Amino acid sequence: MPTFIACLSTGKGTWTEVVKILTSQPWTKVFLITDQFGKEHFTPNSVTELLLVDLSLDTPALKDAITKGLQGKVTDFEVALNFASGSGKEHMALLEAVMELGLNFRLVTLNNERVAVMGLEQ
């Protein structure tokens, strides 16, 4: 899974998990769904692209914005998704966008400070 996609939004301390996952693997590409605040306060590395969206949009419009932002940029068959940061609305929109783009996905999280792929024995 060389592509990692996550929201970089609200939730105290949630950016820490996203950054730890981002730096834990040699990802080919990273897409972080964020707003102007995220753009102003997060410094991306060379493989990270910030997809700037208006997080106040309703879920269908947010899904459309994410889909448009990812369209043609993900070349992998499967991506890694993390939902530690952000709201349920943002997570729903991201999941719908990934499914609309026809991408398979694995959910990744941290377990004892190590990246864990949900549903796989570690």
The 8 nearest C-alpha neighbors of each residue, nearest first, counted from 0:
[[1, 78, 2, 77, 79, 3, 75, 26],
 [0, 2, 26, 27, 28, 3, 78, 25],
 [3, 1, 28, 78, 0, 29, 26, 27],
 [2, 4, 79, 29, 78, 80, 30, 28],
 [5, 3, 30, 80, 29, 31, 79, 2],
 [6, 4, 81, 31, 80, 32, 82, 7],
 [5, 7, 32, 31, 84, 8, 85, 33],
 [8, 6, 33, 84, 32, 31, 14, 5],
 [7, 9, 85, 84, 33, 6, 37, 10],
 [10, 8, 85, 84, 11, 86, 7, 13],
 [9, 11, 13, 84, 12, 85, 8, 14],
 [10, 12, 13, 9, 14, 84, 15, 8],
 [11, 13, 14, 15, 10, 16, 84, 9],
 [14, 12, 84, 15, 10, 16, 11, 83],
 [13, 15, 17, 16, 12, 18, 7, 84],
 [16, 14, 18, 13, 17, 12, 19, 20],
 [17, 15, 19, 18, 14, 13, 20, 109],
 [16, 18, 14, 20, 15, 19, 21, 13],
 [17, 19, 21, 15, 20, 16, 14, 22],
 [20, 18, 16, 22, 21, 17, 23, 15],
 [19, 21, 23, 17, 18, 22, 114, 16],
 [20, 22, 18, 19, 23, 17, 24, 26],
 [21, 23, 19, 20, 24, 18, 25, 26],
 [24, 22, 20, 21, 19, 25, 114, 113],
 [23, 25, 26, 22, 21, 20, 1, 114],
 [24, 26, 27, 23, 1, 22, 21, 28],
 [27, 25, 1, 28, 24, 2, 29, 3],
 [26, 28, 1, 2, 25, 46, 29, 3],
 [27, 29, 2, 46, 26, 47, 3, 1],
 [30, 28, 47, 3, 2, 4, 46, 48],
 [31, 29, 4, 48, 47, 49, 3, 32],
 [32, 30, 49, 5, 6, 4, 7, 50],
 [31, 33, 6, 50, 7, 49, 5, 51],
 [34, 32, 7, 51, 37, 8, 50, 31],
 [33, 35, 51, 37, 52, 36, 53, 38],
 [34, 36, 38, 37, 39, 51, 33, 52],
 [37, 35, 39, 38, 34, 40, 33, 41],
 [38, 36, 40, 34, 39, 35, 33, 41],
 [37, 39, 35, 36, 40, 41, 34, 33],
 [38, 40, 36, 37, 41, 35, 42, 34],
 [41, 39, 37, 38, 36, 42, 35, 43],
 [42, 40, 37, 38, 39, 43, 36, 7],
 [41, 43, 44, 40, 38, 39, 37, 47],
 [44, 42, 47, 41, 45, 48, 49, 46],
 [43, 45, 47, 46, 42, 48, 29, 21],
 [44, 46, 47, 43, 48, 28, 29, 27],
 [47, 45, 28, 44, 29, 27, 48, 26],
 [48, 46, 29, 44, 43, 45, 30, 28],
 [47, 49, 30, 29, 50, 31, 46, 43],
 [48, 50, 31, 30, 51, 32, 47, 33],
 [51, 49, 32, 31, 33, 68, 48, 52],
 [50, 52, 34, 33, 49, 32, 35, 53],
 [53, 51, 34, 54, 33, 50, 64, 32],
 [52, 54, 55, 56, 34, 51, 61, 33],
 [55, 53, 56, 52, 34, 61, 89, 33],
 [54, 56, 53, 57, 61, 52, 58, 34],
 [57, 55, 54, 61, 60, 53, 58, 59],
 [56, 58, 60, 59, 61, 55, 88, 54],
 [57, 59, 61, 60, 92, 88, 62, 56],
 [60, 58, 62, 61, 57, 63, 92, 56],
 [61, 59, 63, 62, 57, 58, 56, 64],
 [60, 62, 58, 64, 63, 59, 56, 92],
 [63, 61, 92, 59, 65, 60, 96, 64],
 [62, 64, 60, 66, 61, 65, 67, 59],
 [65, 63, 61, 67, 62, 66, 68, 60],
 [66, 64, 68, 62, 67, 63, 69, 61],
 [67, 65, 96, 63, 69, 68, 64, 70],
 [66, 68, 70, 64, 65, 69, 63, 62],
 [67, 69, 65, 66, 70, 64, 50, 72],
 [68, 70, 66, 72, 67, 65, 71, 73],
 [71, 69, 67, 72, 68, 66, 73, 100],
 [70, 72, 73, 69, 74, 68, 67, 100],
 [73, 71, 69, 70, 74, 68, 28, 75],
 [74, 72, 75, 71, 69, 70, 2, 28],
 [73, 75, 72, 76, 71, 2, 77, 102],
 [76, 74, 77, 73, 78, 2, 1, 0],
 [75, 77, 102, 103, 74, 78, 73, 104],
 [78, 76, 103, 104, 75, 102, 0, 79],
 [77, 79, 104, 2, 0, 3, 105, 103],
 [78, 80, 3, 105, 104, 106, 4, 107],
 [81, 79, 106, 4, 5, 107, 3, 105],
 [80, 82, 5, 107, 106, 83, 108, 4],
 [81, 83, 84, 5, 90, 6, 80, 85],
 [84, 82, 13, 81, 85, 16, 17, 108],
 [85, 83, 13, 8, 82, 7, 6, 9],
 [84, 86, 8, 9, 6, 89, 10, 7],
 [87, 85, 89, 88, 90, 9, 84, 8],
 [86, 88, 90, 89, 91, 85, 92, 82],
 [89, 87, 91, 86, 90, 58, 92, 57],
 [88, 90, 92, 86, 87, 91, 93, 85],
 [89, 91, 87, 93, 92, 88, 94, 86],
 [92, 90, 88, 94, 89, 93, 95, 87],
 [91, 93, 62, 95, 89, 90, 94, 58],
 [94, 92, 96, 90, 95, 91, 89, 62],
 [93, 95, 91, 97, 96, 92, 90, 98],
 [94, 96, 92, 98, 93, 97, 99, 91],
 [97, 95, 66, 99, 93, 62, 98, 94],
 [98, 96, 100, 94, 99, 95, 102, 93],
 [97, 99, 101, 95, 100, 96, 102, 94],
 [100, 98, 96, 101, 97, 95, 66, 102],
 [99, 101, 97, 98, 102, 96, 66, 70],
 [102, 100, 98, 99, 97, 103, 76, 96],
 [103, 101, 100, 97, 77, 98, 76, 104],
 [104, 102, 77, 76, 78, 101, 105, 98],
 [103, 105, 78, 77, 79, 102, 80, 106],
 [104, 106, 79, 80, 107, 78, 116, 117],
 [105, 107, 80, 117, 79, 81, 116, 104],
 [108, 106, 116, 81, 115, 117, 80, 79],
 [107, 109, 115, 114, 81, 116, 110, 106],
 [108, 110, 114, 113, 112, 115, 111, 16],
 [109, 111, 113, 112, 115, 114, 108, 116],
 [110, 112, 113, 109, 114, 115, 108, 121],
 [111, 113, 110, 109, 114, 19, 16, 115],
 [114, 112, 110, 109, 111, 115, 23, 20],
 [115, 113, 109, 108, 110, 20, 107, 116],
 [116, 114, 108, 107, 109, 110, 117, 113],
 [117, 115, 107, 119, 106, 118, 108, 105],
 [116, 118, 106, 119, 107, 115, 105, 108],
 [117, 119, 116, 120, 106, 105, 115, 121],
 [120, 118, 117, 116, 121, 115, 105, 106],
 [119, 121, 118, 116, 117, 115, 110, 114],
 [120, 119, 115, 116, 118, 117, 114, 110]]
